[in-house]
Amino acid sequence: MFEDPVANLGLVFIFIGLAVLTANKLKFSSIPLLILLGIFFGPHAPGYGWLDLRLINVSESIELLSRLGALFLLFHLGLEFSAGKVVENGVIILKGGSIYVGLNFIRGLALGWVFFGSVPEMLVMAGITTVSSSAIITRLLMELKRTANPETELILGIMVFEDIFMALYLSFLSGYLLFQKAAFSSVFLSSLAVMIFVFFLLLGARRLSVYLNRLLSIHSGEVFTVLAFALILLAAFLADVLHVTEAAGALLLGLVLAETLHAKRLIQIFAPLRDLFGGVFFLSFGMNIDYHQFAAVSGIAVMMTFATIAGNLLAGYLSARACGYRGPAAANIACTIIARGEFSVVVAGLAATAGMVGIMQPFAALYVLLLALASPVLAKRARKIYTAAVYFWNKLSGIKQILGNFNAGKE
């Protein structure tokens, strides 16, 4: 393991380059490869005598670049759309988000009760398994070249809805676990602040874009880039103050700036940064996973992974159909939003701080890893999954019709 930060960072980017090249050769997502490389060559990698694979270390510089990677991923996605589109589809997003989050949350509560039989663990399990990973989903949409697809607007809307939901849920959960009370006044004030912030930002996006147009009307590429970067960091800071994720703040800023005349220029500048630092985010995620703790939680993690995939496909498909999406488009939505990530880790950490069952953190790590590996496969094969589902449904309908005719003949 390199002690020199420059050598350590250089090796990180070598691994990222290898993962991206391999993924391109295999025509597969680079996300699972990056996470696995982080696990097998990070600080928790095997190290027995001369066989020491702990080559890269989690440093402050890597953690910073990882956070920037998440910001650039979500900021770029926001630029691909606009706040105007989100507002126009507000009712659809509210409907789809409510169905998707509601069904997944109920499933998490039920399975949490089955596995642990107590209210605190049930609430934590629901939090770990409900909300999708914005960073992984964004990377998948870009790798699969689906950002221009009509159904991606609903995926984006669900992600915004999930961020608001988690801001409210974490306020409640922290009050319940740490103080053994719901802290309803704190939850109400936090919820109100988040909703007002998002509501007025989206509604006032076009008016705000007028001022941002003037602010960014700069010929110098250097000054333009520095100013845009400062705006991203400011948006992340304000979101964090309101107890919303930094990435959500970057996403909202992207939605607002998409209304300006500078959207294409911003995309050209930040697309390379998104790809570069986004790789650091996923590699760093793997580096923080300690696989030595997986043995004790492997059974429950595998069961929850299959339950999440099945439940998520159903919830995603139902929310898509409720919002007017049919066929392959609905299947794309259901298969793309399966991955879990940053929120799962946060909830598990909160449980550990409250002194709850010690398996929550290793469970969350293995659960997130399994879904991160499965999600790209399912997203890429969404159309085939839909075709197979239709085929079996038709076969089942045919069998039911034959049995019905047989019973009618007997009568």
Backbone torsions as a table, in degrees:
resi	resn	phi	psi	omega
1	MET	NA	129.8	-177.3
2	PHE	-78.3	130.5	174.8
3	GLU	-83.4	-30.5	179.8
4	ASP	-69.1	124.0	-175.8
5	PRO	-63.4	-32.7	179.9
6	VAL	-69.2	-44.5	178.0
7	ALA	-64.0	-40.7	178.7
8	ASN	-62.3	-44.9	-180.0
9	LEU	-68.1	-37.3	177.8
10	GLY	-62.0	-40.9	179.0
11	LEU	-67.0	-35.0	176.4
12	VAL	-58.3	-45.9	-178.8
13	PHE	-72.7	-26.5	173.2
14	ILE	-64.6	-44.2	177.7
15	PHE	-63.6	-40.1	178.6
16	ILE	-62.5	-43.4	178.0
17	GLY	-61.3	-42.5	178.5
18	LEU	-63.3	-41.8	-179.9
19	ALA	-64.5	-43.4	-179.0
20	VAL	-66.9	-43.1	178.3
21	LEU	-62.3	-44.9	179.1
22	THR	-63.1	-43.1	179.9
23	ALA	-62.7	-39.4	178.5
24	ASN	-66.2	-38.3	178.6
25	LYS	-64.9	-41.7	-177.5
26	LEU	-84.7	-6.9	-175.4
27	LYS	55.1	50.0	-176.3
28	PHE	-133.8	163.3	179.2
29	SER	-68.1	142.8	178.7
30	SER	-82.1	-11.8	-174.9
31	ILE	-59.4	-53.9	180.0
32	PRO	-61.1	-37.1	179.9
33	LEU	-64.2	-42.2	179.4
34	LEU	-63.8	-43.3	179.9
35	ILE	-64.6	-43.9	-179.9
36	LEU	-64.5	-40.1	177.1
37	LEU	-62.2	-38.9	177.1
38	GLY	-63.3	-37.1	179.2
39	ILE	-69.8	-47.1	-171.4
40	PHE	-81.7	-14.8	179.6
41	PHE	-127.8	8.1	178.7
42	GLY	-88.1	-167.1	-175.3
43	PRO	-66.3	-18.8	179.4
44	HIS	-101.7	11.9	-178.6
45	ALA	-70.4	164.0	178.1
46	PRO	-59.2	138.4	177.7
47	GLY	-147.6	90.5	-176.8
48	TYR	-122.6	101.9	177.9
49	GLY	62.4	-123.5	-178.9
50	TRP	-73.1	-20.9	179.1
51	LEU	-90.4	85.5	-179.1
52	ASP	-118.9	106.6	-177.9
53	LEU	-92.4	5.6	180.0
54	ARG	-78.4	81.9	-173.1
55	LEU	-94.4	-30.4	-176.5
56	ILE	-122.1	147.8	-174.9
57	ASN	-121.0	148.8	175.9
58	VAL	-79.4	110.1	-179.7
59	SER	-113.6	171.4	178.2
60	GLU	-62.3	-37.1	-179.4
61	SER	-66.0	-39.6	179.2
62	ILE	-68.8	-40.8	178.1
63	GLU	-62.5	-40.0	178.4
64	LEU	-65.2	-46.6	179.0
65	LEU	-64.3	-33.0	177.2
66	SER	-64.5	-43.9	178.0
67	ARG	-64.8	-39.4	177.0
68	LEU	-64.7	-36.2	178.3
69	GLY	-59.4	-45.0	178.0
70	ALA	-63.3	-39.9	179.2
71	LEU	-63.2	-46.3	-177.9
72	PHE	-66.8	-36.2	178.4
73	LEU	-60.1	-48.8	-177.4
74	LEU	-75.3	-35.0	177.5
75	PHE	-62.3	-44.8	-179.8
76	HIS	-64.3	-39.1	178.5
77	LEU	-63.0	-41.0	177.3
78	GLY	-61.4	-36.8	178.7
79	LEU	-65.5	-26.2	-179.5
80	GLU	-71.5	-18.1	-179.8
81	PHE	-119.4	-143.3	175.0
82	SER	-167.8	157.3	178.1
83	ALA	-63.5	-32.8	179.0
84	GLY	-59.8	-41.9	179.1
85	LYS	-65.4	-38.8	179.5
86	VAL	-65.3	-42.7	179.6
87	VAL	-65.2	-43.0	179.0
88	GLU	-60.0	-33.5	-178.9
89	ASN	-102.2	24.4	-175.6
90	GLY	-58.5	-44.0	-179.0
91	VAL	-65.8	-42.1	179.3
92	ILE	-64.2	-43.1	179.8
93	ILE	-63.7	-42.1	178.8
94	LEU	-62.4	-42.5	179.6
95	LYS	-66.4	-51.1	-178.4
96	GLY	-63.5	-43.3	-180.0
97	GLY	-64.1	-40.1	-179.8
98	SER	-64.5	-43.5	179.8
99	ILE	-65.9	-47.2	-176.4
100	TYR	-63.9	-53.0	-178.0
101	VAL	-67.0	-41.3	-178.5
102	GLY	-60.2	-48.9	-179.2
103	LEU	-65.1	-42.1	179.4
104	ASN	-66.9	-36.7	-179.6
105	PHE	-68.5	-42.0	178.1
106	ILE	-63.0	-41.4	177.4
107	ARG	-61.5	-41.9	179.2
108	GLY	-64.2	-40.6	177.2
109	LEU	-62.4	-45.5	-177.4
110	ALA	-63.1	-47.7	-179.1
111	LEU	-69.5	-34.0	175.6
112	GLY	-62.1	-39.1	178.0
113	TRP	-69.4	-39.5	179.0
114	VAL	-62.2	-44.1	-175.2
115	PHE	-79.9	-33.9	-172.2
116	PHE	-118.3	-28.6	176.0
117	GLY	69.5	21.3	177.6
118	SER	-140.3	152.6	-174.2
119	VAL	-66.1	-46.6	-179.0
120	PRO	-58.1	-48.7	179.2
121	GLU	-64.2	-35.2	178.0
122	MET	-62.1	-44.0	179.6
123	LEU	-66.4	-39.7	179.0
124	VAL	-65.9	-45.0	179.6
125	MET	-60.5	-39.5	177.5
126	ALA	-63.2	-40.4	179.0
127	GLY	-66.8	-38.6	-179.4
128	ILE	-66.7	-36.5	-169.0
129	THR	-102.2	-0.4	-172.3
130	THR	-88.9	-47.7	-165.0
131	VAL	-98.6	139.3	-178.0
132	SER	-75.2	166.1	176.3
133	SER	-93.0	113.1	-179.0
134	SER	-62.0	-39.7	-176.8
135	ALA	-66.0	-45.5	-178.9
136	ILE	-67.1	-42.8	-179.7
137	ILE	-62.8	-43.5	179.4
138	THR	-60.6	-45.5	179.6
139	ARG	-62.6	-39.8	178.7
140	LEU	-63.2	-44.5	-180.0
141	LEU	-59.1	-37.8	-178.8
142	MET	-77.0	-40.1	179.4
143	GLU	-66.5	-35.4	-179.6
144	LEU	-88.6	1.0	178.7
145	LYS	55.3	49.9	-179.4
146	ARG	-114.3	9.1	-177.6
147	THR	-63.7	-25.4	-179.3
148	ALA	-89.3	-5.5	-179.7
149	ASN	-67.2	141.8	-180.0
150	PRO	-57.5	-38.4	-176.1
151	GLU	-69.6	-16.0	179.6
152	THR	-66.1	-24.7	176.4
153	GLU	-61.3	-40.0	178.5
154	LEU	-69.8	-38.6	177.1
155	ILE	-59.2	-44.7	177.9
156	LEU	-61.2	-44.1	179.8
157	GLY	-62.4	-41.2	178.0
158	ILE	-62.7	-39.2	178.8
159	MET	-62.8	-42.1	177.1
160	VAL	-63.9	-43.9	179.2
161	PHE	-60.1	-43.3	180.0
162	GLU	-62.2	-40.4	179.8
163	ASP	-62.5	-41.8	178.9
164	ILE	-66.4	-44.0	178.9
165	PHE	-58.4	-45.4	-177.2
166	MET	-68.8	-31.7	176.0
167	ALA	-61.3	-41.4	178.7
168	LEU	-71.6	-43.8	-175.6
169	TYR	-65.9	-42.6	-179.6
170	LEU	-65.6	-34.5	176.1
171	SER	-62.4	-44.5	179.0
172	PHE	-66.2	-48.0	-174.3
173	LEU	-64.4	-41.7	-180.0
174	SER	-63.7	-40.8	177.4
175	GLY	-64.1	-41.0	-178.1
176	TYR	-69.1	-45.8	-175.9
177	LEU	-75.7	-42.4	-173.5
178	LEU	-85.2	-27.5	-177.1
179	PHE	-121.8	2.4	-179.9
180	GLN	55.4	34.8	173.5
181	LYS	-153.2	160.1	-171.6
182	ALA	-76.1	-18.6	-178.3
183	ALA	51.5	55.3	-171.8
184	PHE	-65.3	-34.0	179.5
185	SER	-65.1	-40.9	177.9
186	SER	-64.9	-42.4	179.0
187	VAL	-61.5	-43.4	-177.3
188	PHE	-64.5	-46.6	-179.1
189	LEU	-64.7	-41.9	178.4
190	SER	-63.7	-43.9	179.8
191	SER	-62.2	-44.5	-178.7
192	LEU	-63.0	-42.8	-179.7
193	ALA	-62.9	-44.0	-179.3
194	VAL	-63.7	-47.5	-176.5
195	MET	-66.0	-40.3	178.6
196	ILE	-64.3	-43.8	-179.8
197	PHE	-58.9	-52.1	-178.0
198	VAL	-66.5	-43.1	-177.1
199	PHE	-60.6	-51.4	-177.4
200	PHE	-71.7	-31.0	178.1
201	LEU	-65.7	-43.8	-179.2
202	LEU	-71.8	-42.9	-179.5
203	LEU	-67.1	-36.3	-177.8
204	GLY	-93.1	13.3	-174.8
205	ALA	-60.5	-45.2	-176.6
206	ARG	-67.7	-37.2	176.6
207	ARG	-69.2	-40.4	178.7
208	LEU	-66.1	-32.9	-179.2
209	SER	-63.3	-26.0	177.7
210	VAL	-62.6	-45.4	-179.9
211	TYR	-71.0	-37.6	179.1
212	LEU	-68.4	-31.7	175.2
213	ASN	-60.0	-45.3	179.8
214	ARG	-67.1	-41.7	-177.6
215	LEU	-62.8	-37.8	-175.6
216	LEU	-95.9	5.0	177.6
217	SER	-77.0	73.8	-175.1
218	ILE	-127.3	129.4	-179.5
219	HIS	-74.8	-35.0	-177.9
220	SER	-67.2	121.3	178.6
221	GLY	-64.8	-34.8	-179.3
222	GLU	-65.5	-49.6	-179.4
223	VAL	-64.7	-40.5	179.6
224	PHE	-59.4	-46.5	-178.4
225	THR	-65.2	-44.6	-179.6
226	VAL	-62.8	-43.3	-179.0
227	LEU	-65.8	-43.2	178.5
228	ALA	-63.0	-41.2	178.9
229	PHE	-63.1	-40.0	178.3
230	ALA	-64.1	-37.7	177.9
231	LEU	-64.6	-38.7	178.2
232	ILE	-62.4	-45.8	-179.9
233	LEU	-65.7	-37.1	178.2
234	LEU	-65.3	-43.1	178.2
235	ALA	-62.1	-41.0	178.8
236	ALA	-64.0	-40.8	179.7
237	PHE	-64.4	-46.6	-179.3
238	LEU	-63.1	-39.3	178.2
239	ALA	-63.3	-41.1	-179.6
240	ASP	-65.4	-37.0	177.0
241	VAL	-61.4	-36.6	-179.7
242	LEU	-87.1	8.2	178.9
243	HIS	63.8	32.1	169.6
244	VAL	-107.6	154.1	-178.2
245	THR	-63.1	149.8	177.1
246	GLU	-56.8	-41.3	-178.3
247	ALA	-62.5	-34.9	177.8
248	ALA	-65.2	-37.5	176.2
249	GLY	-63.3	-41.5	177.4
250	ALA	-65.3	-39.0	177.7
251	LEU	-61.8	-46.0	-179.7
252	LEU	-63.9	-39.2	176.9
253	LEU	-63.2	-41.6	177.2
254	GLY	-60.5	-40.5	178.5
255	LEU	-62.1	-39.9	179.8
256	VAL	-70.1	-46.6	-178.5
257	LEU	-68.3	-19.4	175.7
258	ALA	-66.4	-18.7	177.7
259	GLU	-81.7	-9.1	-177.0
260	THR	-90.6	174.4	178.0
261	LEU	-80.9	-3.8	-174.4
262	HIS	-102.8	8.2	-173.9
263	ALA	-58.9	-46.0	-178.2
264	LYS	-65.3	-38.1	178.8
265	ARG	-64.9	-39.7	178.4
266	LEU	-65.6	-40.4	178.4
267	ILE	-61.6	-44.1	-179.4
268	GLN	-62.0	-36.8	-177.3
269	ILE	-77.1	-43.0	-170.7
270	PHE	-93.8	-10.0	177.1
271	ALA	-60.5	-46.5	176.9
272	PRO	-64.1	-37.3	178.4
273	LEU	-66.6	-37.3	176.6
274	ARG	-59.0	-47.4	-178.5
275	ASP	-67.2	-40.4	-176.4
276	LEU	-68.6	-54.8	-176.1
277	PHE	-80.6	-23.1	174.7
278	GLY	-61.2	-37.2	176.2
279	GLY	-62.4	-38.5	177.9
280	VAL	-63.1	-38.2	-179.7
281	PHE	-58.6	-48.7	-175.9
282	PHE	-73.8	-37.2	176.9
283	LEU	-65.1	-42.8	179.0
284	SER	-63.5	-36.7	177.1
285	PHE	-59.0	-45.3	178.1
286	GLY	-65.3	-36.7	-178.6
287	MET	-64.3	-25.0	-179.0
288	ASN	-88.6	-1.7	-179.7
289	ILE	-91.4	125.7	177.7
290	ASP	-101.8	101.0	-174.8
291	TYR	-70.0	-14.5	179.9
292	HIS	-63.4	-23.0	-177.1
293	GLN	-91.5	1.3	-173.1
294	PHE	-73.4	-28.8	-173.3
295	ALA	-56.7	-42.3	-175.7
296	ALA	-71.7	-19.3	-174.7
297	VAL	-119.2	5.4	-173.6
298	SER	-61.1	-41.4	-178.1
299	GLY	-62.0	-52.7	-178.6
300	ILE	-66.7	-34.3	-179.9
301	ALA	-67.1	-42.0	179.1
302	VAL	-65.8	-44.1	179.0
303	MET	-62.1	-43.1	180.0
304	MET	-68.6	-31.1	178.0
305	THR	-65.3	-47.5	179.0
306	PHE	-65.6	-39.3	178.3
307	ALA	-64.0	-39.5	179.7
308	THR	-66.9	-43.8	-179.8
309	ILE	-61.1	-48.7	-179.1
310	ALA	-63.9	-48.6	-179.2
311	GLY	-66.2	-36.5	-179.0
312	ASN	-70.0	-38.7	176.6
313	LEU	-61.1	-41.9	178.8
314	LEU	-67.7	-48.8	-178.6
315	ALA	-63.5	-43.2	179.2
316	GLY	-64.1	-41.4	-178.7
317	TYR	-68.2	-41.5	179.5
318	LEU	-66.0	-41.3	179.0
319	SER	-66.5	-36.7	178.2
320	ALA	-65.7	-45.0	179.6
321	ARG	-65.2	-38.0	178.9
322	ALA	-64.3	-24.9	-179.5
323	CYS	-97.6	9.3	173.5
324	GLY	95.0	6.7	179.1
325	TYR	-93.6	136.2	-177.3
326	ARG	-128.5	164.2	171.9
327	GLY	59.5	-140.0	-176.8
328	PRO	-58.2	-32.2	179.6
329	ALA	-62.4	-43.6	177.6
330	ALA	-65.0	-38.4	178.1
331	ALA	-65.5	-38.4	176.6
332	ASN	-58.7	-43.6	-180.0
333	ILE	-63.3	-49.1	-177.0
334	ALA	-62.6	-37.3	-175.3
335	CYS	-86.0	-16.2	-175.7
336	THR	-88.9	-28.4	-172.2
337	ILE	-100.8	32.1	-177.1
338	ILE	-84.4	-35.0	-173.0
339	ALA	-61.5	142.7	172.8
340	ARG	-113.6	159.1	-173.7
341	GLY	-161.9	-113.9	-166.9
342	GLU	-59.1	-39.3	-178.7
343	PHE	-68.0	-36.0	179.1
344	SER	-60.0	-42.7	180.0
345	VAL	-67.2	-39.6	179.7
346	VAL	-63.3	-45.3	-179.6
347	VAL	-63.9	-43.1	178.7
348	ALA	-62.9	-38.4	177.0
349	GLY	-64.7	-38.5	177.5
350	LEU	-63.9	-39.3	177.8
351	ALA	-64.0	-40.5	179.0
352	ALA	-65.0	-40.0	178.3
353	THR	-61.9	-34.5	-179.8
354	ALA	-81.2	-0.3	177.5
355	GLY	76.1	29.1	-179.6
356	MET	-82.4	-171.1	-178.4
357	VAL	-49.3	129.5	-172.8
358	GLY	-70.1	-8.0	-177.2
359	ILE	-85.7	-6.6	-173.0
360	MET	-62.0	-42.5	-177.4
361	GLN	-69.8	-49.1	175.9
362	PRO	-64.3	-33.7	176.0
363	PHE	-61.6	-47.4	-179.4
364	ALA	-60.7	-40.1	-179.1
365	ALA	-64.3	-47.8	-179.1
366	LEU	-68.6	-39.6	179.0
367	TYR	-61.1	-46.9	178.6
368	VAL	-64.3	-40.5	179.8
369	LEU	-62.8	-46.8	-179.1
370	LEU	-61.1	-41.8	179.1
371	LEU	-71.4	-32.8	176.8
372	ALA	-65.7	-32.8	177.4
373	LEU	-75.9	-37.7	-176.5
374	ALA	-79.9	-33.1	-173.1
375	SER	-58.8	-47.8	179.3
376	PRO	-61.2	-36.4	179.3
377	VAL	-64.0	-46.9	-178.7
378	LEU	-68.5	-41.8	-179.6
379	ALA	-63.2	-41.0	-179.1
380	LYS	-67.2	-31.0	-175.7
381	ARG	-105.8	26.6	-177.5
382	ALA	-58.1	-43.6	-178.7
383	ARG	-64.5	-41.6	179.4
384	LYS	-66.0	-38.3	177.9
385	ILE	-63.4	-41.0	178.9
386	TYR	-65.4	-44.4	179.7
387	THR	-61.1	-42.6	178.8
388	ALA	-65.4	-40.2	179.7
389	ALA	-64.2	-41.9	178.1
390	VAL	-64.2	-41.2	-179.8
391	TYR	-60.7	-49.4	-179.0
392	PHE	-67.8	-34.8	177.0
393	TRP	-64.1	-43.6	177.6
394	ASN	-63.7	-40.4	177.5
395	LYS	-62.1	-43.9	179.4
396	LEU	-63.6	-41.1	178.5
397	SER	-63.9	-38.0	178.2
398	GLY	-64.9	-40.3	178.6
399	ILE	-65.3	-42.2	178.3
400	LYS	-61.6	-40.1	180.0
401	GLN	-65.6	-41.3	179.2
402	ILE	-63.5	-43.9	178.4
403	LEU	-64.1	-38.2	177.9
404	GLY	-64.2	-43.8	178.2
405	ASN	-64.4	-38.3	179.5
406	PHE	-63.9	-44.5	179.5
407	ASN	-67.2	-36.4	178.4
408	ALA	-66.1	-36.8	179.2
409	GLY	-67.2	-36.7	179.5
410	LYS	-65.9	-35.2	-179.8
411	GLU	-71.5	NA	NA
